[in-house]
């Protein structure tokens, strides 16, 4: 059996792979390992219909070992991280599959600092999950109390409103809430900058989260920005921890260019510790060139925002992120937060008095192609000799300035292939070829 925890918690199809007994066992494991009898756990969810079912199971598991549980209701993942890190809680669990389709769900465990657990801590929890029923439990007087606490999100709202009011803005922005958890807080906070905010896709019904909208499907936001003559478009994902930006021309701003704009602004202001930007191995080589030319330095980590944060902690960096739109601005948050990213960008635009498309143009990117291949045996790709030879051949054809990265997805049954180089046609040819071969060999 494979490892339960992927790059972003435990993921699966709700009520199929990810069922209440597993959530109950996780609740018991978290109580035993992180919270303890008499301690408090905070639990939240996004807008998926399965969320309430899984929250109830987690709460029951934790209470059965004597931990009190505060059920915060629907709120963004960064809000849950804020509560876990600044409130009276020993840990937090967020029930969300982030940008995944509505049928999926996930369980993300955070420690008392609001940080995702490192691999050894997740391994310890996983070992407890498999023997959760062996942990015993108290009688009635020692059972934990489960209390609905929807007002907890107001702590997060107040903090982000403070940041928004310190970021004056007079732009016209279209905000896509992905029918997700960000809709409960994002419109009010963004409007507190003074911006004119048009809100779309903020009618969650339990099954429409991320459906044709949000950060993974920005086409409708592109159309809305163009139709309304807006200056900017912001798209959150289902749990609001990432942000995709659309410029005034209706073009999606590349995530690496967004990171570069933030890094170059901070570098120029002396607000980028060590001149370092932490990114994953997927980030474009053009970003590395642009940052290096300005006197900065790129540090790469494995894919996953928890590895970004670990890299920031090791290097002392204050800014890091993924090209998918996860950005960590350590001055304001220890987790990816789409709203904080948006406010950071609005501050930059105000200081530069230039549009995002003009700023992004200063970071030319190398041709890069990514492919996702459905692969039942995704973990076995390194052992396949035919695929190995094809990968090495691709690297040889790309030359010194090219890169090939193959990795199993941490959240889906897929193998991900990335090819980068100076020749766009060759990059696309090699990406298609490697993806097709991987599909044949690992189906």
C-alpha positions in Angstrom: 0.0 0.0 0.0 1.3 3.4 -0.9 1.9 6.3 1.4 -1.3 8.0 2.6 0.1 11.5 2.6 1.0 13.1 -0.7 2.4 16.6 -1.4 -0.7 18.2 0.1 -2.1 15.9 2.7 -4.4 12.9 2.2 -6.4 13.1 -1.1 -9.0 10.9 -2.7 -12.4 10.6 -4.1 -14.8 11.4 -1.2 -16.7 8.4 0.1 -14.8 6.1 -2.2 -11.1 6.4 -1.4 -11.5 8.9 1.3 -14.3 7.7 3.6 -15.4 8.7 7.2 -13.6 5.8 8.9 -10.2 7.2 7.6 -11.1 10.7 8.7 -12.1 9.3 12.1 -8.8 7.5 12.4 -7.0 10.7 11.4 -8.8 12.6 14.1 -7.7 10.0 16.7 -4.1 10.1 15.4 -4.0 13.9 15.5 -5.4 13.9 19.0 -2.9 11.4 20.2 0.2 12.8 18.5 -0.4 16.6 18.4 -3.2 17.7 20.7 -3.6 15.5 23.7 -6.5 15.1 26.2 -7.8 18.5 27.2 -6.1 20.3 24.2 -8.0 21.9 21.4 -8.1 21.2 17.7 -9.6 23.5 15.0 -11.2 22.0 11.9 -12.4 23.8 8.8 -13.6 22.9 5.3 -14.2 24.3 1.8 -17.6 24.2 0.1 -17.7 20.6 -1.1 -20.8 18.6 0.0 -18.6 15.9 1.4 -16.8 18.3 3.7 -19.4 18.2 6.5 -19.3 14.4 6.6 -15.5 14.3 6.9 -15.4 17.2 9.5 -17.9 15.3 11.6 -15.7 12.1 11.5 -12.5 14.0 12.3 -14.2 15.7 15.2 -15.6 12.5 16.5 -12.2 10.8 16.4 -10.4 13.6 18.2 -13.1 13.9 20.8 -13.0 10.2 21.4 -9.4 10.6 22.8 -10.3 13.6 24.9 -9.5 16.5 22.7 -11.8 19.5 22.4 -12.7 20.4 18.8 -13.8 23.8 17.4 -15.6 23.4 14.1 -14.9 26.7 12.2 -17.1 25.9 9.2 -16.4 27.0 5.6 -13.2 29.1 5.4 -10.1 29.4 3.3 -7.1 27.1 4.0 -5.0 30.2 4.9 -7.6 31.2 7.4 -7.4 27.8 9.0 -3.6 28.1 9.0 -3.9 31.5 10.6 -6.2 30.2 13.4 -4.0 27.2 14.0 -0.9 29.4 14.3 -2.3 32.3 16.3 -5.2 30.9 18.4 -5.4 28.6 21.3 -5.1 25.4 19.3 -2.5 22.6 19.3 -3.3 21.7 15.7 -5.6 22.2 12.8 -7.2 20.0 10.1 -8.5 21.5 6.9 -10.9 19.4 4.8 -10.3 20.4 1.2 -9.0 19.1 -2.1 -8.0 22.6 -3.1 -8.1 23.0 -6.9 -9.3 19.4 -7.5 -12.8 18.6 -8.8 -15.7 18.5 -6.4 -15.9 14.7 -6.1 -12.4 14.8 -4.5 -11.6 15.8 -1.0 -8.5 16.0 1.2 -7.3 16.2 4.8 -4.5 18.7 5.5 -3.0 18.6 9.0 -1.3 21.8 10.4 0.7 22.1 13.6 0.4 24.8 16.3 2.4 27.2 14.2 -0.1 26.9 11.3 2.5 25.0 9.3 2.0 21.8 7.2 3.7 18.8 8.8 7.1 17.6 7.5 7.5 14.1 6.2 8.6 12.4 9.4 5.6 13.9 11.3 3.2 12.7 8.6 4.8 9.3 8.8 4.2 9.2 12.5 0.6 10.1 12.0 0.1 7.5 9.3 1.5 4.8 11.6 -1.1 5.8 14.2 -3.9 5.9 11.7 -3.4 2.2 10.9 -3.8 1.3 14.6 -6.2 4.0 15.6 -8.5 1.6 17.4 -5.7 0.4 19.7 -5.4 3.9 21.2 -8.2 3.3 23.7 -10.2 6.3 24.9 -11.8 7.8 28.1 -15.2 7.3 29.5 -17.9 10.0 29.3 -16.3 12.6 31.6 -13.1 12.6 29.7 -14.5 12.8 26.1 -13.7 16.0 24.3 -16.3 18.6 23.5 -17.2 19.4 19.9 -18.3 23.0 19.5 -19.5 24.9 16.3 -17.4 28.1 16.1 -18.1 29.8 12.7 -17.1 33.2 14.2 -13.4 32.1 14.4 -12.9 33.2 10.8 -13.4 36.8 11.9 -9.9 36.7 13.4 -8.5 36.0 10.0 -10.8 38.6 8.3 -9.7 41.3 10.7 -6.0 40.7 10.0 -6.4 40.7 6.2 -8.7 43.8 6.4 -5.8 45.6 8.2 -3.4 44.6 5.4 -5.9 45.6 2.7 -6.6 49.1 4.2 -2.8 49.7 4.1 -2.8 48.9 0.3 -4.8 51.7 -1.3 -6.0 50.9 -4.8 -8.4 52.5 -7.3 -8.4 49.7 -10.0 -11.4 47.9 -11.4 -10.9 44.2 -10.5 -12.9 41.1 -11.4 -12.7 38.5 -8.6 -13.4 34.8 -9.4 -14.1 32.9 -6.1 -14.2 29.5 -7.8 -17.5 28.8 -5.9 -15.2 27.9 -3.1 -14.2 28.9 0.5 -12.7 32.2 -0.4 -16.0 33.7 -1.3 -16.9 34.2 2.3 -14.1 36.7 2.9 -12.3 37.7 -0.3 -14.8 40.2 -1.8 -14.9 42.3 1.4 -11.2 42.2 2.0 -10.3 43.1 -1.6 -12.9 45.9 -1.6 -11.2 47.4 1.5 -8.3 48.6 -0.7 -10.7 51.0 -2.4 -10.8 48.9 -5.6 -14.0 48.5 -7.5 -14.6 44.7 -7.2 -16.9 42.7 -9.5 -17.4 39.2 -8.1 -18.1 36.1 -10.2 -18.5 32.4 -9.4 -19.5 32.9 -5.8 -22.6 30.8 -5.6 -21.3 27.5 -4.1 -23.8 24.6 -4.0 -21.5 21.8 -2.8 -20.8 20.4 -6.3 -19.7 23.4 -8.4 -16.4 24.2 -6.7 -13.7 24.7 -9.3 -16.2 23.7 -12.0 -15.3 25.8 -15.1 -14.0 28.6 -12.9 -11.3 29.6 -10.5 -7.5 29.4 -10.8 -7.5 26.1 -12.8 -10.1 27.3 -15.4 -9.5 31.0 -15.9 -11.2 31.3 -19.3 -14.4 32.7 -17.9 -12.5 35.3 -15.9 -10.6 36.2 -19.1 -13.9 36.8 -20.7 -15.3 38.8 -17.8 -12.2 41.1 -17.6 -12.6 41.9 -21.3 -16.4 42.3 -21.2 -16.3 44.6 -18.2 -13.3 46.6 -19.3 -11.6 45.8 -16.0 -7.9 46.6 -15.2 -7.2 43.2 -13.6 -8.7 39.8 -12.9 -8.0 37.7 -9.8 -8.9 34.0 -9.7 -8.8 32.0 -6.5 -8.9 28.2 -6.3 -11.4 26.2 -4.2 -9.6 26.8 -0.8 -8.2 30.2 -1.8 -4.5 29.4 -1.2 -3.5 30.2 -4.7 -4.1 33.1 -7.1 -4.1 33.4 -10.9 -3.9 36.9 -12.4 -5.4 38.1 -15.7 -4.1 41.4 -17.2 -6.1 44.2 -18.7 -5.7 42.6 -22.2 -7.5 39.5 -20.9 -4.3 37.4 -20.8 -3.3 35.0 -18.0 -0.1 36.2 -16.3 2.3 33.3 -16.0 2.8 32.2 -12.4 6.6 32.4 -12.7 6.3 36.0 -14.0 4.0 36.8 -11.1 6.7 35.5 -8.7 9.3 37.4 -10.6 7.4 40.7 -10.3 7.0 40.3 -6.6 10.7 39.3 -6.2 12.1 42.1 -8.3 10.0 44.7 -6.4 11.2 43.4 -3.1 14.8 43.1 -4.3 14.7 46.8 -5.4 13.3 47.9 -2.0 15.8 45.8 0.0 12.9 43.7 1.3 14.0 40.3 -0.2 16.2 38.7 2.5 19.5 37.4 1.0 18.2 38.3 -2.4 16.6 34.8 -2.5 13.4 33.6 -4.1 12.5 30.0 -3.3 10.6 28.1 -6.1 10.1 24.5 -7.1 12.0 22.5 -9.8 9.1 23.3 -12.2 9.7 27.1 -12.3 10.9 28.5 -15.6 14.6 29.0 -16.3 13.8 32.5 -17.6 12.8 33.5 -14.0 16.2 32.4 -12.8 17.9 34.5 -15.5 15.9 37.6 -14.8 16.4 37.5 -11.0 20.1 36.8 -11.4 20.5 39.8 -13.7 19.0 42.0 -11.0 21.4 40.6 -8.4 19.1 38.0 -6.8 19.3 34.2 -6.5 16.8 31.4 -7.1 16.7 28.3 -4.8 14.7 25.3 -6.0 12.9 22.7 -4.0 10.7 19.6 -4.7 7.1 20.3 -5.8 4.8 21.2 -2.9 4.2 24.4 -1.0 5.4 22.7 2.3 8.8 22.1 0.6 8.8 25.8 -0.5 8.3 26.8 3.2 11.0 24.4 4.4 13.4 25.9 1.8 12.6 29.4 3.0 13.3 28.4 6.6 16.6 26.9 5.7 17.8 29.8 3.5 16.2 32.6 5.5 14.2 33.7 2.4 11.1 35.8 2.8 9.4 35.0 -0.5 8.7 31.7 -2.2 6.1 30.0 -4.4 5.0 27.8 -7.2 4.1 28.7 -10.7 0.6 27.4 -10.0 -0.1 30.5 -8.0 0.9 29.4 -4.5 2.9 32.3 -3.1 4.2 32.6 0.5 5.0 36.2 1.6 6.5 35.4 5.0 6.1 39.0 6.2 2.4 38.4 6.2 1.7 34.7 6.2 3.4 31.3 6.7 1.2 29.7 4.1 0.0 30.3 0.5 -2.8 32.8 0.6 -4.4 34.0 -2.7 -5.6 37.2 -1.1 -2.2 38.1 0.4 -0.7 37.5 -3.0 -3.3 39.8 -4.6 -2.7 42.5 -2.1 1.1 42.2 -2.6 0.6 42.7 -6.3 -1.7 45.7 -5.8 1.0 47.4 -3.7 3.6 46.8 -6.4 1.3 48.2 -9.1 0.6 51.3 -7.0 4.4 51.9 -6.4 5.4 51.3 -10.0 2.5 53.1 -11.6 2.6 50.4 -14.3 0.3 47.6 -15.4 1.0 44.0 -14.6 1.5 43.1 -18.3 4.3 45.8 -18.5 6.0 44.4 -15.4 5.6 40.8 -16.4 7.2 41.6 -19.8 10.5 42.2 -18.0 10.7 38.5 -17.2 10.9 36.6 -20.6 10.4 32.9 -20.2 11.9 29.9 -21.9 9.6 27.6 -23.9 8.2 25.1 -21.4 5.7 22.3 -21.9 4.0 20.2 -19.2 2.0 17.0 -19.6 -0.1 14.9 -17.2 -0.2 11.2 -18.0 -2.7 8.9 -16.4 -0.4 6.2 -15.0 -1.6 3.4 -12.8 2.0 2.5 -12.0 3.3 6.1 -11.7 5.7 5.3 -8.9 7.6 2.8 -11.1 8.7 5.2 -13.8 12.3 5.2 -12.7 12.6 1.5 -13.1 11.4 1.4 -16.7 14.5 1.1 -18.9 12.8 2.2 -22.2 11.4 5.4 -20.6 14.8 6.0 -19.0 16.6 5.9 -22.3 14.0 8.2 -23.9 14.5 10.8 -21.1 18.3 10.8 -21.5 17.9 11.1 -25.3 15.6 14.1 -24.8 18.1 15.8 -22.5 20.9 15.3 -25.0 18.8 16.9 -27.8 17.9 19.9 -25.7 21.5 20.7 -24.8 22.9 22.5 -21.9 20.1 25.1 -21.6 17.3 22.4 -21.5 15.7 20.5 -18.8 13.5 17.4 -18.5 11.7 16.6 -15.3 9.5 13.5 -14.7 7.7 13.0 -11.4 4.7 11.1 -10.0 1.9 13.5 -9.0 1.5 13.8 -5.3 -2.3 14.4 -5.5 -3.5 12.4 -8.5 -2.9 9.0 -10.2 -0.7 10.6 -12.9 2.9 11.0 -14.0 3.9 14.6 -14.8 6.3 15.4 -17.6 8.0 18.8 -17.9 10.3 19.8 -20.8 12.1 23.2 -21.1 14.5 24.6 -23.7 15.3 27.3 -26.2 13.5 25.7 -29.2 9.7 25.8 -28.7 9.0 23.2 -31.5 11.5 20.7 -30.1 10.3 21.2 -26.5 6.7 20.4 -27.6 7.8 17.4 -29.7 9.8 15.9 -26.8 7.0 16.6 -24.3 4.4 14.9 -26.5 6.7 11.9 -27.2 7.7 11.3 -23.5 4.1 11.6 -22.4 2.9 9.1 -25.0 5.6 6.7 -24.1 5.0 7.0 -20.4 1.3 6.3 -21.0 2.1 3.1 -22.9 4.7 1.8 -20.4 2.9 2.7 -17.1 -0.8 2.3 -17.9 
